[in-house]
Amino acid sequence: MDDLETAYAKCIELAFSHYENFPVARLISKRLRPHVAAIYAFARTADDIADENHENLAEDDPLRTAALCEFESQLDAKSAEDMNPKWKWIFTALKDTIDKFSIPEGLLRDLVSAFAQDVVKKRYATFGELLDYCRRSANPVGRLVLILHGIRDDKLFGFSDKICSALQLANFWQDMGVDKLKNRIYIPQEDWNGISQERIFADDADAGVRKLVEFEVERTEKMFSEGAPLIKYLPFPLSLEIKITLAGGRAILRKIRRQNYDTLSRRPALGRWDKIRLLASALLS
């Protein structure tokens, strides 16, 4: 087995084994699966450097951003000999995928910049600031998937951006109880309306915080609706995969509503049967 084949095999293994699988990694066509997995391995590893228990570093340790800078620099490597050995398998596969599909490297660099921002930025003043983060942390994923399927249409990119940003936002509202342990608040400060940080960091959400989360949830639902037309332009099975992804994001919002918008005391999550129902609904609709 040559180095390229081995590199792709390791990327596929990561995509199928990680606890937060790339949304379309499992259902994607066999032809594209290695290339989706290569992009996933790049994004997953960068995110782990920024956010996981990486070499026992504190969450805001400057060494994390330095490591991300070194990781991103592998995109500039001219040959395998120039790559850091611990990441060589990722970039061997990724560079092959970039070449075969003419992928703009800016999309990959945007992902790394968003992960680096998470290390140092814990508050967002405006919704515009938050959307700029989503533009770099989430939207590139959708665009990359479309590009792998031969789609390079600005209108469809726009629909995809709406879905991907909404997915990112839904995850923020879902994870408020998790993020408070990391001293992170993604709800824009312009929306707080006098609500204190202490109330957003409480063990459970009071009426004011629940009203605030309701506002963000409904704004996110509107973004899902604005991006939904994408599905009718996509070939099968990509249309099915995106339909399931979109339905999953909306299902999270429904879970938050059923908890009366309190995600501080309990994290809403999709269970096995929720996922089966989503798949069945997508197949029948």
Protein Blocks (a to p, Z undefined) as FASTA:
>chain_A
ZZklmmmmmmmmmmmmpmbdcfklmmpcfklmmmmmmmmmmmmmmmmmmmmcehhiafkl
mklmmmmmmmmmmmmpmbfklpcfklmmmmmmmmmmmmmnopafklmmmmmmmmmmmmmm
cbdfbfklmmmmmmmmmmmmmmmmmmmnopacfklmmmmmmmmmmmmmmmmmmmmmmmmm
nopafbdfklnnopafklmmmmbdcfklmmmmmmmmmmmmmmmmmmmmmmmmpccfklmm
mmmmmmmmmmmmmmmmmnoopaklpccdddfklmmmmmmmmmmZZ
